[in-house]
Amino acid sequence: MVEKLVKKLDSMNELNNTYIFYTSDNGYHTGQFSLPIDKRQLYEFDIRIPLLVRGPGIKPNQTIKAPVLNIDLASTFLDISGVNLSTINVDGQSFLAQMAPSLRNGTARPFFLVEYTGEGNPTNPTCPKLGPGVSQCFPDCVCEDAFNNTYACVRTLDDKQNLQYCEFADNESFVEVYNLTSDPHQLENIVKKVDPTILQAMNQRLIKLQSCVGDSCRNIK
């Protein structure tokens, strides 16, 4: 399908005047952390999806390391079409400047929000409270449906840090922190090893990200 589309654009002499965005959903777990089927966890294999782009001003075979979110797609499409982004109020930001710096000036975001609200509750018989049975209730639900699978994270990715800080809304107020430079598979929760000032900064950043709207989301330090 993609090949046919590209060949059609080429035959119309429009290929070099067209931006093509290719992305997809992410797949189900395939054994990671012994999790049953689904994809609603905070880990990299659940939150990352493929994104390939070609078009005017974009050099081939380059990889952008700065974070790009699905909420950025609309802003980027509008930016390409010539809309003044200062006139619209959206949480996402255009990444055209990162792809084609010859066309736009702009800065990349150094961090972003990841969050999920568990669908179950303690009285839902098909999504029982945490304990024996949660992972056995398939196909009515899986453990990701459990009410205590409610979390919010700050994912930081820049030249200085590659961290993830997550707070769970459960009875323990459980916190997970990962250094993805030294631990890319997120196997060690280092919350008890991290400088408390870093944890406090991450907590404050998370609070701001959860409440921001539009431009205010891009002014968080």
KEKE-3310 file (N, C-alpha, C; in steps of 0.2 Angstrom, whole numbers, plus 5000, padded with zeros to 4 digits):
npx = (5004:5010:5020:5013:5006:5017:5023:5013:5012:5024:5023:5014:5022:5023:5029:5041:5036:5028:5024:5027:5020:5023:5017:5012:5002:5008:5014:5007:5012:5026:5031:5039:5044:5036:5023:5005:4995:4994:4996:4998:5007:5020:5032:5046:5044:5030:5026:5033:5032:5033:5039:5041:5047:5046:5050:5050:5064:5069:5083:5089:5090:5092:5091:5080:5084:5077:5062:5046:5029:5013:5003:5009:5008:4997:5000:5011:5007:4999:5008:5016:5007:5006:5000:4999:5005:5004:4992:4984:4978:4985:4991:5002:5017:5025:5036:5043:5054:5064:5065:5067:5077:5081:5070:5062:5064:5066:5064:5067:5057:5062:5057:5042:5025:5019:5005:4992:4976:4969:4956:4948:4941:4940:4928:4924:4921:4927:4939:4948:4954:4971:4981:4980:4973:4972:4979:4974:4961:4959:4949:4942:4947:4964:4979:4983:4971:4967:4962:4972:4982:4986:4994:5007:5019:5036:5045:5061:5072:5087:5102:5108:5101:5093:5080:5067:5053:5041:5024:5013:4996:4991:4988:5001:5007:5017:5033:5043:5059:5070:5085:5089:5100:5110:5102:5094:5083:5075:5076:5080:5074:5078:5074:5078:5091:5093:5097:5089:5085:5083:5073:5063:5062:5058:5045:5039:5039:5031:5018:5016:5015:5004:4994:4995:4991:4991:5002:5007:5012:5024:5032:5037:5049)
npy = (4994:5006:5007:5008:5021:5029:5028:5032:5046:5049:5047:5058:5068:5074:5069:5074:5085:5082:5078:5063:5053:5040:5029:5019:5008:5001:4984:4970:4964:4953:4944:4952:4956:4946:4949:4947:4947:4963:4981:4992:4998:5007:5006:5006:4998:4998:5012:5017:5020:5017:5029:5036:5048:5057:5070:5087:5097:5088:5078:5063:5047:5051:5051:5057:5062:5069:5069:5064:5066:5058:5068:5078:5077:5083:5097:5098:5095:5106:5116:5113:5116:5129:5136:5148:5144:5150:5155:5145:5134:5121:5106:5099:5101:5107:5097:5100:5108:5101:5090:5097:5108:5118:5124:5129:5137:5131:5123:5108:5097:5093:5084:5074:5069:5054:5044:5034:5028:5015:5004:4996:4992:4990:4982:4976:4961:4955:4962:4960:4965:4969:4955:4937:4930:4941:4941:4930:4932:4934:4931:4942:4953:4960:4961:4974:4981:4982:4992:4998:5000:5013:5027:5040:5048:5056:5057:5060:5066:5071:5079:5077:5069:5053:5048:5040:5044:5039:5039:5030:5029:5021:5011:5011:5022:5020:5022:5023:5023:5025:5024:5025:5025:5018:5007:5001:4992:4994:4987:4989:4997:5012:5021:5022:5025:5037:5054:5064:5077:5077:5068:5076:5087:5080:5076:5089:5093:5084:5086:5099:5096:5088:5097:5107:5117:5119:5132:5134:5121:5120:5129:5124:5121)
npz = (5000:5004:4995:4983:4985:4986:4973:4965:4969:4964:4950:4947:4949:4961:4972:4978:4984:4994:5011:5019:5032:5042:5053:5067:5078:5094:5097:5106:5123:5123:5132:5140:5156:5161:5159:5156:5140:5133:5133:5142:5151:5159:5153:5141:5131:5129:5128:5117:5099:5081:5070:5055:5043:5028:5016:5010:5013:5023:5028:5021:5030:5044:5061:5074:5090:5100:5110:5102:5102:5100:5101:5095:5082:5075:5077:5070:5057:5055:5055:5044:5034:5035:5045:5058:5073:5085:5086:5089:5102:5109:5116:5111:5101:5086:5077:5066:5065:5070:5061:5049:5049:5041:5037:5048:5064:5080:5096:5105:5115:5132:5140:5145:5148:5154:5156:5164:5167:5177:5173:5181:5197:5215:5217:5206:5199:5188:5186:5198:5214:5218:5219:5221:5206:5198:5186:5180:5175:5162:5147:5151:5157:5160:5169:5168:5168:5181:5195:5202:5193:5190:5185:5184:5174:5172:5159:5155:5143:5136:5132:5144:5153:5155:5160:5169:5179:5190:5197:5206:5209:5221:5236:5242:5237:5227:5219:5205:5197:5184:5176:5160:5152:5158:5161:5150:5148:5159:5172:5185:5198:5204:5214:5228:5227:5221:5221:5233:5230:5216:5215:5221:5212:5200:5205:5206:5193:5187:5193:5187:5174:5173:5175:5166:5151:5134:5128:5141:5144:5138:5144:5156:5168)
capx = (5000:5014:5023:5008:5005:5024:5024:5007:5014:5030:5020:5011:5027:5021:5033:5046:5032:5024:5027:5024:5021:5022:5017:5008:5001:5013:5011:5006:5018:5028:5035:5042:5042:5031:5016:5001:4994:4991:5001:4996:5012:5024:5039:5048:5041:5023:5025:5036:5029:5038:5038:5046:5044:5050:5047:5054:5069:5071:5088:5088:5094:5093:5087:5080:5084:5072:5055:5041:5023:5007:5000:5013:5006:4992:5003:5016:5003:4997:5014:5018:5002:5007:4996:5003:5004:5003:4985:4980:4979:4986:4997:5007:5021:5027:5043:5046:5060:5069:5066:5069:5080:5082:5064:5060:5068:5062:5067:5064:5056:5067:5053:5035:5021:5016:5000:4986:4971:4967:4949:4945:4940:4940:4922:4923:4923:4931:4945:4949:4959:4978:4982:4979:4968:4972:4982:4970:4954:4958:4949:4937:4952:4971:4981:4983:4964:4966:4961:4979:4987:4985:5001:5009:5027:5039:5050:5066:5077:5090:5109:5111:5098:5089:5077:5059:5051:5033:5021:5007:4990:4989:4989:5008:5010:5023:5037:5048:5063:5074:5091:5088:5106:5113:5098:5089:5077:5071:5076:5081:5071:5083:5071:5081:5098:5093:5098:5082:5083:5081:5066:5058:5062:5054:5038:5036:5038:5025:5012:5015:5014:4997:4989:4996:4987:4993:5009:5010:5016:5031:5036:5039:5057)
capy = (5000:5012:5007:5011:5028:5033:5027:5037:5053:5050:5048:5064:5073:5077:5065:5079:5091:5079:5075:5056:5051:5033:5027:5013:5006:4996:4978:4967:4961:4946:4940:4956:4956:4940:4952:4944:4951:4970:4986:4998:4999:5013:5004:5008:4993:5000:5019:5019:5017:5019:5035:5038:5054:5060:5076:5093:5099:5082:5074:5055:5043:5054:5050:5063:5059:5072:5065:5066:5063:5058:5074:5083:5076:5089:5104:5098:5095:5113:5120:5112:5119:5137:5139:5151:5140:5154:5156:5139:5132:5114:5104:5097:5106:5105:5094:5101:5111:5095:5086:5101:5115:5124:5127:5131:5137:5128:5119:5101:5097:5088:5079:5073:5066:5048:5043:5029:5026:5009:5004:4992:4994:4984:4978:4973:4954:4953:4965:4960:4969:4967:4949:4931:4931:4947:4939:4924:4934:4934:4936:4947:4958:4958:4964:4981:4984:4983:4999:5001:5002:5021:5030:5046:5048:5061:5054:5065:5063:5076:5077:5076:5064:5049:5045:5040:5045:5037:5039:5026:5031:5015:5012:5012:5028:5017:5026:5019:5027:5021:5027:5021:5025:5012:5001:5002:4987:4996:4981:4991:5003:5015:5026:5023:5027:5043:5060:5066:5083:5075:5066:5082:5091:5076:5077:5095:5094:5080:5090:5104:5093:5085:5102:5112:5117:5123:5135:5133:5115:5121:5133:5121:5120)
capz = (5000:5004:4989:4978:4986:4984:4965:4962:4969:4959:4943:4947:4950:4968:4978:4981:4986:4999:5017:5021:5039:5043:5060:5069:5085:5096:5098:5113:5126:5120:5137:5144:5163:5162:5159:5151:5134:5133:5132:5145:5156:5158:5151:5135:5125:5129:5126:5111:5093:5076:5066:5049:5039:5022:5013:5008:5019:5028:5025:5022:5035:5050:5067:5079:5097:5104:5110:5098:5105:5096:5101:5091:5074:5073:5077:5064:5051:5054:5054:5037:5030:5035:5050:5064:5079:5091:5086:5092:5109:5109:5121:5107:5098:5080:5077:5059:5066:5072:5055:5043:5052:5036:5036:5054:5070:5086:5101:5106:5122:5135:5144:5143:5152:5152:5162:5162:5173:5177:5172:5186:5204:5220:5218:5199:5199:5182:5187:5205:5218:5217:5223:5217:5202:5193:5179:5178:5173:5155:5143:5153:5158:5161:5175:5166:5169:5188:5197:5205:5188:5188:5186:5180:5174:5168:5155:5153:5138:5133:5132:5151:5157:5151:5166:5170:5186:5189:5204:5206:5213:5224:5243:5244:5233:5224:5215:5201:5194:5180:5172:5154:5149:5161:5162:5145:5149:5165:5176:5192:5201:5208:5218:5234:5226:5217:5225:5234:5226:5209:5215:5222:5206:5196:5207:5205:5186:5186:5195:5183:5167:5174:5175:5161:5145:5128:5129:5148:5145:5135:5148:5162:5168)
cpx = (5004:5018:5019:5007:5011:5024:5018:5009:5020:5028:5017:5016:5026:5025:5037:5043:5027:5027:5023:5025:5019:5023:5012:5006:5007:5010:5010:5012:5019:5033:5039:5039:5037:5024:5012:4999:4991:4997:4999:5001:5016:5031:5040:5044:5033:5022:5028:5033:5034:5035:5043:5042:5049:5047:5052:5058:5071:5077:5087:5092:5096:5089:5086:5079:5079:5065:5050:5035:5018:5003:5003:5011:5002:4996:5008:5013:5001:5002:5016:5013:5002:5003:5000:5001:5002:4996:4980:4982:4979:4991:5003:5011:5024:5035:5046:5053:5066:5070:5069:5072:5081:5076:5061:5065:5063:5067:5064:5063:5060:5064:5046:5032:5018:5011:4995:4982:4968:4959:4945:4944:4939:4934:4920:4925:4927:4938:4947:4954:4966:4979:4981:4973:4968:4974:4979:4963:4954:4953:4945:4942:4959:4973:4982:4976:4963:4966:4968:4984:4986:4991:5002:5016:5029:5045:5055:5071:5080:5098:5112:5108:5093:5085:5069:5058:5043:5030:5014:5002:4987:4990:4996:5011:5017:5026:5042:5052:5068:5079:5091:5095:5110:5109:5092:5083:5073:5070:5077:5078:5076:5081:5075:5088:5099:5094:5090:5080:5081:5074:5061:5057:5057:5046:5035:5035:5032:5019:5011:5012:5006:4992:4990:4992:4990:5001:5012:5014:5023:5035:5038:5046:5058)
cpy = (5006:5013:5010:5018:5032:5033:5032:5044:5054:5051:5055:5070:5077:5074:5070:5085:5088:5076:5068:5054:5044:5031:5021:5012:5002:4990:4976:4965:4954:4943:4945:4956:4951:4943:4948:4949:4958:4975:4993:5000:5005:5012:5006:5004:4994:5007:5021:5016:5020:5025:5037:5043:5056:5066:5082:5096:5094:5078:5067:5052:5046:5051:5055:5060:5062:5069:5069:5063:5063:5064:5080:5083:5082:5095:5104:5098:5103:5117:5119:5116:5127:5140:5142:5148:5144:5156:5151:5137:5124:5112:5102:5102:5103:5102:5095:5104:5106:5091:5091:5108:5120:5127:5131:5132:5135:5124:5113:5101:5092:5083:5079:5069:5059:5046:5038:5029:5019:5008:5000:4995:4989:4980:4975:4966:4952:4956:4965:4964:4966:4961:4943:4932:4936:4945:4933:4926:4935:4929:4942:4954:4955:4962:4972:4985:4985:4990:5002:5002:5009:5024:5037:5047:5054:5057:5060:5062:5069:5074:5076:5070:5060:5045:5045:5040:5044:5036:5035:5028:5024:5016:5013:5019:5026:5022:5022:5024:5023:5026:5023:5021:5019:5006:5002:4998:4989:4990:4983:4997:5006:5021:5027:5025:5034:5049:5063:5073:5082:5072:5071:5086:5087:5077:5083:5096:5090:5083:5095:5101:5090:5091:5107:5111:5122:5126:5134:5126:5115:5126:5130:5119:5113)
cpz = (5000:4998:4983:4979:4984:4976:4962:4963:4965:4952:4942:4948:4957:4974:4982:4984:4992:5005:5018:5028:5039:5050:5062:5076:5087:5097:5105:5116:5123:5125:5141:5151:5165:5162:5154:5145:5136:5132:5135:5151:5154:5155:5143:5129:5125:5126:5119:5104:5087:5073:5061:5045:5034:5019:5012:5014:5024:5024:5026:5027:5041:5055:5072:5086:5102:5104:5106:5101:5099:5096:5097:5084:5072:5072:5071:5057:5049:5052:5047:5032:5030:5041:5056:5070:5085:5091:5088:5098:5110:5113:5117:5103:5091:5080:5070:5060:5067:5065:5049:5046:5047:5035:5042:5059:5075:5090:5103:5114:5126:5139:5143:5148:5150:5158:5159:5169:5172:5177:5177:5192:5208:5220:5211:5199:5194:5182:5195:5208:5217:5222:5218:5213:5197:5186:5176:5175:5166:5152:5145:5155:5159:5167:5174:5168:5177:5190:5199:5199:5185:5190:5182:5180:5171:5165:5152:5148:5134:5133:5139:5155:5152:5157:5165:5177:5186:5196:5202:5211:5217:5232:5246:5241:5230:5219:5211:5197:5190:5176:5166:5150:5152:5161:5157:5145:5155:5170:5183:5193:5206:5212:5224:5233:5223:5223:5226:5231:5219:5209:5217:5216:5201:5198:5206:5197:5184:5187:5190:5176:5167:5174:5170:5155:5140:5130:5136:5148:5142:5138:5155:5162:5172)
residu = (MET:VAL:GLU:LYS:LEU:VAL:LYS:LYS:LEU:ASP:SER:MET:ASN:GLU:LEU:ASN:ASN:THR:TYR:ILE:PHE:TYR:THR:SER:ASP:ASN:GLY:TYR:HIS:THR:GLY:GLN:PHE:SER:LEU:PRO:ILE:ASP:LYS:ARG:GLN:LEU:TYR:GLU:PHE:ASP:ILE:ARG:ILE:PRO:LEU:LEU:VAL:ARG:GLY:PRO:GLY:ILE:LYS:PRO:ASN:GLN:THR:ILE:LYS:ALA:PRO:VAL:LEU:ASN:ILE:ASP:LEU:ALA:SER:THR:PHE:LEU:ASP:ILE:SER:GLY:VAL:ASN:LEU:SER:THR:ILE:ASN:VAL:ASP:GLY:GLN:SER:PHE:LEU:ALA:GLN:MET:ALA:PRO:SER:LEU:ARG:ASN:GLY:THR:ALA:ARG:PRO:PHE:PHE:LEU:VAL:GLU:TYR:THR:GLY:GLU:GLY:ASN:PRO:THR:ASN:PRO:THR:CYS:PRO:LYS:LEU:GLY:PRO:GLY:VAL:SER:GLN:CYS:PHE:PRO:ASP:CYS:VAL:CYS:GLU:ASP:ALA:PHE:ASN:ASN:THR:TYR:ALA:CYS:VAL:ARG:THR:LEU:ASP:ASP:LYS:GLN:ASN:LEU:GLN:TYR:CYS:GLU:PHE:ALA:ASP:ASN:GLU:SER:PHE:VAL:GLU:VAL:TYR:ASN:LEU:THR:SER:ASP:PRO:HIS:GLN:LEU:GLU:ASN:ILE:VAL:LYS:LYS:VAL:ASP:PRO:THR:ILE:LEU:GLN:ALA:MET:ASN:GLN:ARG:LEU:ILE:LYS:LEU:GLN:SER:CYS:VAL:GLY:ASP:SER:CYS:ARG:ASN:ILE:LYS)
# end
